[in-house]
Amino acid sequence: MKVDENAQGAVLNRLRRAQGQLAGVIAMIEAGRDCKDVVTQLAAVARALDRAGFKIVASGMRQCMVAAEEGAPPMSEEELEKMFLTLA
């Protein structure tokens, strides 16, 4: 599955944001920052990664529906379920 070009920009922005937030978490730990602050930032990283993953899955589902309409074999229910569970 290739990420739809329309979704790719949004996915890359979210991943870059998560990358920057993760660098911030690492710096906070190295600086001995308060645990609560570190966990708050770590949660923000997790949310950014989740959103990127959900965008990829949504884009993939849209591509599968279009492909099925064009005669290509659709993804099976098991394949779709596996994509969702991978994010859990």
Backbone as CSV, one residue per row, in Angstrom:
resi,resn,N_x,N_y,N_z,CA_x,CA_y,CA_z,C_x,C_y,C_z
1,MET,0.845,-1.178,0.000,0.000,0.000,0.000,0.883,1.232,0.000
2,LYS,0.569,2.156,-0.877,1.263,3.430,-0.936,0.353,4.491,-0.330
3,VAL,0.928,5.366,0.465,0.124,6.427,1.080,-0.321,7.384,-0.017
4,ASP,-1.613,7.688,-0.020,-2.200,8.612,-0.979,-1.437,9.936,-0.940
5,GLU,-1.197,10.511,-2.115,-0.431,11.760,-2.192,-1.083,12.880,-1.385
6,ASN,-2.409,12.911,-1.354,-3.109,13.944,-0.584,-2.860,13.777,0.910
7,ALA,-2.781,12.543,1.369,-2.577,12.269,2.790,-1.105,12.325,3.172
8,GLN,-0.224,12.116,2.215,1.203,12.016,2.516,1.743,13.256,3.217
9,GLY,1.362,14.429,2.757,1.849,15.666,3.379,1.428,15.764,4.837
10,ALA,0.164,15.440,5.103,-0.337,15.498,6.479,0.368,14.474,7.352
11,VAL,0.578,13.280,6.819,1.259,12.230,7.583,2.688,12.655,7.899
12,LEU,3.394,13.150,6.893,4.780,13.573,7.121,4.863,14.718,8.122
13,ASN,3.920,15.669,8.064,3.912,16.767,9.040,3.729,16.230,10.455
14,ARG,2.801,15.298,10.622,2.560,14.723,11.949,3.773,13.946,12.440
15,LEU,4.413,13.213,11.549,5.607,12.447,11.955,6.773,13.377,12.304
16,ARG,6.920,14.442,11.556,7.992,15.411,11.869,7.722,16.101,13.211
17,ARG,6.449,16.408,13.459,6.081,17.015,14.742,6.395,16.046,15.875
18,ALA,6.053,14.776,15.686,6.348,13.766,16.703,7.852,13.622,16.897
19,GLN,8.600,13.696,15.821,10.049,13.595,15.914,10.613,14.754,16.750
20,GLY,10.117,15.956,16.522,10.558,17.108,17.298,10.162,16.988,18.767
21,GLN,8.948,16.502,19.005,8.493,16.319,20.388,9.333,15.254,21.092
22,LEU,9.671,14.196,20.387,10.492,13.144,20.985,11.885,13.663,21.323
23,ALA,12.438,14.483,20.448,13.735,15.101,20.745,13.629,15.961,22.001
24,GLY,12.488,16.643,22.145,12.258,17.441,23.345,12.172,16.590,24.595
25,VAL,11.521,15.431,24.495,11.421,14.521,25.637,12.807,14.038,26.046
26,ILE,13.611,13.681,25.065,14.979,13.223,25.355,15.760,14.322,26.059
27,ALA,15.647,15.553,25.563,16.348,16.680,26.182,15.853,16.917,27.605
28,MET,14.546,16.762,27.813,13.990,16.949,29.151,14.540,15.915,30.132
29,ILE,14.621,14.680,29.682,15.151,13.624,30.553,16.616,13.897,30.858
30,GLU,17.377,14.267,29.842,18.802,14.559,30.045,19.012,15.740,30.984
31,ALA,18.069,16.687,30.968,18.174,17.865,31.825,17.614,17.616,33.222
32,GLY,17.055,16.430,33.446,16.512,16.120,34.766,15.206,16.816,35.074
33,ARG,14.405,17.081,34.043,13.130,17.771,34.238,12.157,16.920,35.044
34,ASP,11.155,17.573,35.558,10.130,16.935,36.376,9.444,15.807,35.598
35,CYS,9.198,14.710,36.286,8.581,13.520,35.693,7.236,13.845,35.044
36,LYS,6.435,14.657,35.697,5.118,15.005,35.176,5.232,15.699,33.818
37,ASP,6.179,16.613,33.697,6.389,17.322,32.429,6.841,16.364,31.330
38,VAL,7.738,15.448,31.685,8.242,14.476,30.715,7.102,13.577,30.222
39,VAL,6.295,13.088,31.157,5.193,12.200,30.779,4.169,12.946,29.925
40,THR,3.915,14.200,30.229,2.980,14.997,29.429,3.470,15.114,27.991
41,GLN,4.746,15.397,27.826,5.312,15.513,26.478,5.351,14.158,25.775
42,LEU,5.638,13.107,26.520,5.659,11.765,25.936,4.265,11.373,25.443
43,ALA,3.240,11.758,26.182,1.866,11.499,25.751,1.558,12.255,24.458
44,ALA,2.084,13.457,24.321,1.877,14.232,23.094,2.538,13.534,21.907
45,VAL,3.708,12.965,22.122,4.386,12.205,21.065,3.529,11.016,20.645
46,ALA,3.000,10.300,21.625,2.178,9.123,21.333,0.938,9.510,20.536
47,ARG,0.307,10.618,20.904,-0.886,11.081,20.177,-0.537,11.448,18.734
48,ALA,0.590,12.120,18.548,0.999,12.506,17.194,1.266,11.272,16.340
49,LEU,1.894,10.260,16.908,2.143,9.021,16.170,0.838,8.291,15.870
50,ASP,-0.076,8.271,16.837,-1.374,7.639,16.614,-2.114,8.318,15.466
51,ARG,-2.115,9.631,15.465,-2.823,10.365,14.413,-2.216,10.093,13.044
52,ALA,-0.894,10.024,12.977,-0.246,9.694,11.708,-0.642,8.291,11.267
53,GLY,-0.641,7.363,12.188,-1.027,5.990,11.861,-2.459,5.893,11.398
54,PHE,-3.369,6.589,12.080,-4.773,6.563,11.686,-4.959,7.177,10.298
55,LYS,-4.202,8.218,10.003,-4.291,8.850,8.679,-3.822,7.872,7.605
56,ILE,-2.768,7.133,7.888,-2.261,6.139,6.936,-3.311,5.042,6.719
57,VAL,-3.889,4.552,7.795,-4.912,3.502,7.679,-6.122,4.024,6.908
58,ALA,-6.575,5.225,7.217,-7.732,5.787,6.517,-7.433,5.944,5.028
59,SER,-6.238,6.400,4.710,-5.845,6.544,3.314,-5.813,5.184,2.629
60,GLY,-5.297,4.186,3.323,-5.239,2.837,2.773,-6.618,2.273,2.518
61,MET,-7.540,2.515,3.433,-8.903,2.023,3.255,-9.559,2.685,2.045
62,ARG,-9.320,3.975,1.888,-9.889,4.688,0.738,-9.322,4.111,-0.558
63,GLN,-8.016,3.862,-0.588,-7.393,3.281,-1.767,-7.955,1.900,-2.059
64,CYS,-8.188,1.123,-1.028,-8.734,-0.226,-1.206,-10.138,-0.170,-1.800
65,MET,-10.939,0.789,-1.346,-12.296,0.915,-1.872,-12.261,1.315,-3.341
66,VAL,-11.393,2.255,-3.686,-11.270,2.692,-5.077,-10.753,1.541,-5.931
67,ALA,-9.759,0.818,-5.429,-9.198,-0.305,-6.176,-10.257,-1.373,-6.417
68,ALA,-11.082,-1.623,-5.421,-12.138,-2.632,-5.559,-13.144,-2.201,-6.624
69,GLU,-13.440,-0.906,-6.673,-14.370,-0.393,-7.684,-13.786,-0.522,-9.079
70,GLU,-12.445,-0.499,-9.153,-11.771,-0.597,-10.448,-11.431,-2.041,-10.810
71,GLY,-11.898,-2.989,-9.978,-11.700,-4.398,-10.296,-10.531,-5.065,-9.611
72,ALA,-9.739,-4.324,-8.858,-8.620,-4.929,-8.127,-9.165,-5.658,-6.903
73,PRO,-8.460,-6.676,-6.443,-8.967,-7.380,-5.260,-8.909,-6.483,-4.020
74,PRO,-10.009,-6.397,-3.283,-10.019,-5.564,-2.071,-9.246,-6.250,-0.950
75,MET,-8.855,-5.455,0.041,-8.228,-6.038,1.216,-9.275,-6.850,1.954
76,SER,-8.823,-7.938,2.556,-9.753,-8.758,3.320,-10.060,-8.088,4.646
77,GLU,-11.124,-8.536,5.271,-11.495,-8.020,6.587,-10.362,-8.264,7.575
78,GLU,-9.701,-9.419,7.472,-8.593,-9.751,8.376,-7.426,-8.785,8.195
79,GLU,-7.143,-8.418,6.938,-6.048,-7.481,6.676,-6.365,-6.100,7.250
80,LEU,-7.609,-5.654,7.070,-8.014,-4.353,7.618,-7.951,-4.369,9.144
81,GLU,-8.443,-5.455,9.736,-8.414,-5.578,11.201,-6.979,-5.548,11.705
82,LYS,-6.096,-6.240,11.022,-4.686,-6.280,11.442,-4.062,-4.884,11.409
83,MET,-4.413,-4.092,10.382,-3.891,-2.716,10.323,-4.338,-1.919,11.521
84,PHE,-5.627,-2.003,11.867,-6.130,-1.263,13.017,-5.495,-1.738,14.318
85,LEU,-5.397,-3.041,14.504,-4.853,-3.580,15.759,-3.379,-3.277,15.920
86,THR,-2.691,-3.106,14.836,-1.279,-2.744,14.915,-1.099,-1.402,15.614
87,LEU,-2.080,-0.523,15.498,-2.002,0.796,16.125,-2.412,0.790,17.602
88,ALA,-3.051,-0.272,18.034,-3.547,-0.314,19.408,-2.426,-0.562,20.405
